[in-house]
Amino acid sequence: MGNIKEELAFLFRNLSTATTIALSVVFSVFAGVIAGYYLDTWLFEKKTYPWLTIICFLFGLGGGVKNFLLLTKRFEGEGKGEKGGKA
């Protein structure tokens, strides 16, 4: 067992990693919905037809899943390298 400062640093590092991953997914989906909504209102003369909103939502969801997988893989690799250095 390490001292309390090392344990707190480890916990905050894991919290920041989880927050980064979650926010990247949420913002990707949010950006897709907003872009689709504004494209709907611009192309269809202020009448919101949900087709572009739905399509952009799906693109945002796909981007969010891609970000999730990339960030998870990157942070997993950093964590393994860190554990190997301590042992």
Helices and strands as residue ranges (DSSP letters): H 4-43, H 50-86
